[in-house]
Amino acid sequence: MKKRDDKIRISHNKKLLVVIIILIFLLALLIYFILKNSNQNNIPVEKECVNDEDCFASACCHAEFCVAKDKAPICDKIFCSQVCSGPLDCNKGHCGCVNGRCSVIKN
C-alpha cells in the first residue's frame, strides 16, 4: 500500500495563491487608509483666537489672510502703496475670529 501524502500542494494552484495574496494586501491597505482618515477627523483643532482682537493681517501691506496675534508681523516704520489689491485693503474687509480661526471678514 502506498503512503498517502496529506500535505497541501500549491503547484497546481499558484495563480490562485498569487491572487489571494494580492487581495489580502489590498484589503490591508484599504483598512489602513480608512483608519488613518478616521483618526485625522477626531483630532481637536487648537483655537488660535477667542475674539476679533486676537487676529491681525498676515503682512504689513496688501495682506491676503489673517493670523493670530503671536504670528503677526511688526509693521513699525513700514510704508505701503495706496493700491487696493488685497482683501483687507481700502476697507474691503477686516480680520476677525470665526470658529476659533483667524479669517478675513468682508465689510
Secondary structure as GFF3:
##gff-version 3
##sequence-region A 1 107
A	DSSP	alpha_helix	14	41	.	.	.	ID=ss1
A	DSSP	three_ten_helix	52	54	.	.	.	ID=ss2
A	DSSP	beta_strand	55	57	.	.	.	ID=ss3
A	DSSP	beta_strand	66	68	.	.	.	ID=ss4
A	DSSP	three_ten_helix	69	71	.	.	.	ID=ss5
A	DSSP	three_ten_helix	89	91	.	.	.	ID=ss6
A	DSSP	beta_strand	93	98	.	.	.	ID=ss7
A	DSSP	beta_strand	101	106	.	.	.	ID=ss8
###
